[in-house]
Amino acid sequence: MTADPELASVQLPPPRDLRPLFFPTSIAVVGASRKVGSVGHAVIRNLIYGHYTGVIYPVNPQARGILGVPCFKDLQSLGVVPDLVVVVVPAPHVERVVLDASDLGTKHMVVISAGFKEVGEEGAIRELRLRDIARERGLSILGPNCLGVINTDPEVQMNASFGRDIPPHGCLGLISQSGALCAALLDYAKGRGIGFSQFVSFGNKCDIDEVDLLRSLAADDKTQAIMVYVEEIGNGHRFLAAAHEITHGANPKPILVIKSGRTAEGAAAAASHTGSLAGSDELYNALMTQAGAFRVETVAQLFDLAEIFTDPMLPAGRKTAIVTNAGGPGIMATDAAIRYGLELAKFRDYTKKSLQFQMPTVGSIKNPVDVIGDARSDRYRAALDAVTADETVDQVLVIVTPQTMTDVTEIAVVIGETKQFCNKPMAACLMGLEDVSAGVDVLQKRYGVPTFAFPENAMQAMAAKSRFSEWVRSKIRGYRKFDADKEAIHKLFQDEFDAGRPQLIELRALEVLHAYGFSTVPFKLACSADEAVATADEFGYPVVMKIVGPKILHKTDVGGVQLDLRDGPSVRAAYDTMLETVRSRLGKEVEIWGVLIQKMLDRGKEVILGVTRDKRFGAVLMVGLGGIYTEILKDVAFRLAPIRENEAEEMIHEIRSIKLLQGARGEPPSDLSAVAECLMRLSQLVTAHPEIHELDINPLLVYPRGKGAVIADARIILSKE
């Protein structure tokens, strides 16, 4: 894998040491309060009543003690250096507290106080000062405007937040930009019986951001999956590098993300909440896909996926077995499995014989296995023993509906015991709420079996786990490097800037792409009718003629395009007619350089390649169905540049029209390897030349496998910003 800086993505520095933030042996709370209902009171109360194992130092010059703990008038009075300082004072006083804590020697701080960039310009200035102080003094500051941080590890048992309760200990880490949502998620998780390892709200992220927290949670042995709520990501490439490191590293962990601001209205709301600006939804989708993270739509889906990943065992494939005591839910599970990309396992003959011997004749020994409504725990055990032993099965879903003769708790024990001795992931679906609650408790708390209320939710989560398993096992390939005439491109760009032409005409755009090794339609500028005819004779007929001028961008609109010119006389006539027509529409003074003569290409599949440059994500590549309907159909896929070989292929297979390119209704398959190569060349081009702001190749004509792909038209927009 090349380390060429022209190709390689962001190289992350070593992770920040945030252990004192999550595992402090002592905490000072500046702004601790005796006033019930205040944030300062809630934080100190949570630390004391949450049984924090370290030393607590309330700091309040107006109080002698709070909840039986002696108070100190200021940080200097402590006589010790606390590992962590929690700041809960009005915004104008926060900077002074941070400086005092730094002077004392404390490096880690949580600023819960609000009143920063979320309230306007004055608050934004305060926040920038905090950021600058953190950088100048080597501090780690969480917040401001955050809920705080929680660590349920029995060694710490720390609730340094103003949330209502400390959640039960578990294996899930949660990072949230929204403090209010954090509090709601805590309550929701409590109702679902889901526990957390660490729980942190980072608010306005003046210093510590989502990437720092992701890397910290990934290093925690007790965290198996990481849940994230984010309103905006400040640096897309940094997030990509960190998330890829986490999801595809030596100890891969899934990342589950809710990114708000999908709609224009939602983006506007997010911009006012903690002062963030929402980015393009398509780009965020691309970022998550490229990083191996899961972007979810709802909080319920977030917890469904979190539930399935509480069991770290990954399936070997997508082949799924279903065991149920009711036909309807089995059909629902089957439909959901196919909808979400899973396959139903086809049992071996020995499995069918085992089931036939032990199941009632009215049941089903095919997948899904129906043990019928009167099944008790012994019949479930027999079915599960047979199914889990089948080598064609990668994972198992067990459905239980509470019927009169159903002993839900005993069946739950059987499921849990089977899971303990099974080398395949299992999930349970106990349909209902009240009647199955005891069984759910047994599965989740005693055996750690992911449990769902409905089969569709279970299958969606299991499909996600299968995709993560495939991602973890996938081979990450390197970046290809292509030879290119960079000096010629740099000179061309500089000439266009000097001439005040940041939007390149087609001739110049094709020259750039040709210099980078793209296969372009044969083209040449002709400055007279004689030159046009000579060029057409050289290329061979038929040809295309297009007007060329520095200010003529919409050629078709002014009569500047002629197709299918089949001989010299028609070329000569078209030249004269075209110049006359263009001048009549744009004025006689319009600058015309001549005409572009291009070989008329054979028909191929039309694909569009493109680039846009985003402030947060840098250069973003696009591929999709090309032609005149591109913007209507919006059948496109995005990735952040630079891309690896496997990412180019993944982009192509992500578009809905991939089946058209693979060959449909007897047509030969298109040369997808040529499209992938064009994407990688484009990735290198825009990474090496940051002055490219936008670029469209439309269409790229793709021919049958082995015949390549040719650029027929292109445009490039430059920018020095």
Secondary structure, DSSP 8 states (H G I E B T S, - for coil): ----TTT-----------HHHHS-SEEEEET--SSTTSHHHHHHHHHHHTT-SSEEEEE-TT-SEETTEE-BSSGGGSSS--SEEEE-S-HHHHHHHHHHHHHHT--EEEE----SGGG-HHHHHHHHHHHHHHHHHT-EEE-SS--EEEE--TTT-EEEESSSS---EEEEEEEES-HHHHHHHHHHHHHHT--EEEEEE-TT-SSS-HHHHHHHHHT-TT--EEEEEES--S-HHHHHHHHHHHHSSSS---EEEEE---SHHHHHHHHHSTT-----HHHHHHHHHHHT-EE-SSHHHHHHHHHHTTS----SSSEEEEEES-HHHHHHHHHHHHHTT-EE----HHHHHHHHHHS-TTSB-SSSEE--TT--HHHHHHHHHHHHT-TT-SEEEEEE---TT--HHHHHHHHHHHHHT-SS-EEEEE-SSSTTHHHHHIIIIII---EESSHHHHHHHHHHHHHHHHHHHS-----------HHHHHHHHHHHHHTT--EE-HHHHHHHHHHTT--B--EEEESSHHHHHHHHHHH-SSEEEEEE-TT---TGGGT-EEEEE-SHHHHHHHHHHHHHHHHHHH-TT----EEEEEE-----EEEEEEEEEETTTEEEEEEEE-STTHHHH--EEEEESS--HHHHHHHHHHSTTHHHHH--TT---B-HHHHHHHHHHHHHHHHH-TTEEEEEEEEEEE-BTTS-EEE--EEEEE---
